[in-house]
Amino acid sequence: MQKDGRFLVLLAREPLPLSLGQIARAGEYKMSSLCDRIGVSERHLRRVFEEGIGIAPKDWLRQERMVAARSLLRQGSPIKEVAIDLGFTTSKMFSRDFQLFYGLKPTEFQRKEQANIFNAVM
């Protein structure tokens, strides 16, 4: 189900729908954790995602993780802290994945964001 661009999941244990993004983050963006939490098999989740939105759930999880990373970096969080918070085993792995996804290193992204803020203030 989609509402305001978010995927919502209705679970029997929860009184209100949960954002699939929140569930993904709580499970450190691991497909097995996501499947366990919503009570479906990985095969079924793949089928639902590919038929419903046209991408694999692993690709969606990666996108969600990178959007969360960008948000944390924008807030000025240290790169090591962001890496740990998002479930990366090392900050080096996080930096590599961030650069592959966005085309620039997390430090470069933070510098650009700080420059944009500075220019907006001036």
Secondary structure as a PSIPRED ss2 file (coil, helix, strand):
# PSIPRED VFORMAT (PSIPRED V4.0)

   1 M C   1.000  0.000  0.000
   2 Q E   0.000  0.000  1.000
   3 K E   0.000  0.000  1.000
   4 D C   1.000  0.000  0.000
   5 G C   1.000  0.000  0.000
   6 R E   0.000  0.000  1.000
   7 F E   0.000  0.000  1.000
   8 L E   0.000  0.000  1.000
   9 V E   0.000  0.000  1.000
  10 L C   1.000  0.000  0.000
  11 L C   1.000  0.000  0.000
  12 A C   1.000  0.000  0.000
  13 R C   1.000  0.000  0.000
  14 E C   1.000  0.000  0.000
  15 P C   1.000  0.000  0.000
  16 L C   1.000  0.000  0.000
  17 P C   1.000  0.000  0.000
  18 L E   0.000  0.000  1.000
  19 S E   0.000  0.000  1.000
  20 L H   0.000  1.000  0.000
  21 G H   0.000  1.000  0.000
  22 Q H   0.000  1.000  0.000
  23 I H   0.000  1.000  0.000
  24 A H   0.000  1.000  0.000
  25 R H   0.000  1.000  0.000
  26 A H   0.000  1.000  0.000
  27 G C   1.000  0.000  0.000
  28 E C   1.000  0.000  0.000
  29 Y C   1.000  0.000  0.000
  30 K C   1.000  0.000  0.000
  31 M H   0.000  1.000  0.000
  32 S H   0.000  1.000  0.000
  33 S H   0.000  1.000  0.000
  34 L H   0.000  1.000  0.000
  35 C H   0.000  1.000  0.000
  36 D H   0.000  1.000  0.000
  37 R H   0.000  1.000  0.000
  38 I H   0.000  1.000  0.000
  39 G C   1.000  0.000  0.000
  40 V C   1.000  0.000  0.000
  41 S C   1.000  0.000  0.000
  42 E H   0.000  1.000  0.000
  43 R H   0.000  1.000  0.000
  44 H H   0.000  1.000  0.000
  45 L H   0.000  1.000  0.000
  46 R H   0.000  1.000  0.000
  47 R H   0.000  1.000  0.000
  48 V H   0.000  1.000  0.000
  49 F H   0.000  1.000  0.000
  50 E H   0.000  1.000  0.000
  51 E H   0.000  1.000  0.000
  52 G H   0.000  1.000  0.000
  53 I C   1.000  0.000  0.000
  54 G C   1.000  0.000  0.000
  55 I C   1.000  0.000  0.000
  56 A C   1.000  0.000  0.000
  57 P H   0.000  1.000  0.000
  58 K H   0.000  1.000  0.000
  59 D H   0.000  1.000  0.000
  60 W H   0.000  1.000  0.000
  61 L H   0.000  1.000  0.000
  62 R H   0.000  1.000  0.000
  63 Q H   0.000  1.000  0.000
  64 E H   0.000  1.000  0.000
  65 R H   0.000  1.000  0.000
  66 M H   0.000  1.000  0.000
  67 V H   0.000  1.000  0.000
  68 A H   0.000  1.000  0.000
  69 A H   0.000  1.000  0.000
  70 R H   0.000  1.000  0.000
  71 S H   0.000  1.000  0.000
  72 L H   0.000  1.000  0.000
  73 L H   0.000  1.000  0.000
  74 R H   0.000  1.000  0.000
  75 Q C   1.000  0.000  0.000
  76 G C   1.000  0.000  0.000
  77 S C   1.000  0.000  0.000
  78 P C   1.000  0.000  0.000
  79 I H   0.000  1.000  0.000
  80 K H   0.000  1.000  0.000
  81 E H   0.000  1.000  0.000
  82 V H   0.000  1.000  0.000
  83 A H   0.000  1.000  0.000
  84 I H   0.000  1.000  0.000
  85 D H   0.000  1.000  0.000
  86 L C   1.000  0.000  0.000
  87 G C   1.000  0.000  0.000
  88 F C   1.000  0.000  0.000
  89 T C   1.000  0.000  0.000
  90 T C   1.000  0.000  0.000
  91 S H   0.000  1.000  0.000
  92 K H   0.000  1.000  0.000
  93 M H   0.000  1.000  0.000
  94 F H   0.000  1.000  0.000
  95 S H   0.000  1.000  0.000
  96 R H   0.000  1.000  0.000
  97 D H   0.000  1.000  0.000
  98 F H   0.000  1.000  0.000
  99 Q H   0.000  1.000  0.000
 100 L H   0.000  1.000  0.000
 101 F H   0.000  1.000  0.000
 102 Y H   0.000  1.000  0.000
 103 G C   1.000  0.000  0.000
 104 L C   1.000  0.000  0.000
 105 K C   1.000  0.000  0.000
 106 P H   0.000  1.000  0.000
 107 T H   0.000  1.000  0.000
 108 E H   0.000  1.000  0.000
 109 F H   0.000  1.000  0.000
 110 Q H   0.000  1.000  0.000
 111 R H   0.000  1.000  0.000
 112 K H   0.000  1.000  0.000
 113 E H   0.000  1.000  0.000
 114 Q H   0.000  1.000  0.000
 115 A H   0.000  1.000  0.000
 116 N H   0.000  1.000  0.000
 117 I H   0.000  1.000  0.000
 118 F H   0.000  1.000  0.000
 119 N H   0.000  1.000  0.000
 120 A H   0.000  1.000  0.000
 121 V H   0.000  1.000  0.000
 122 M C   1.000  0.000  0.000
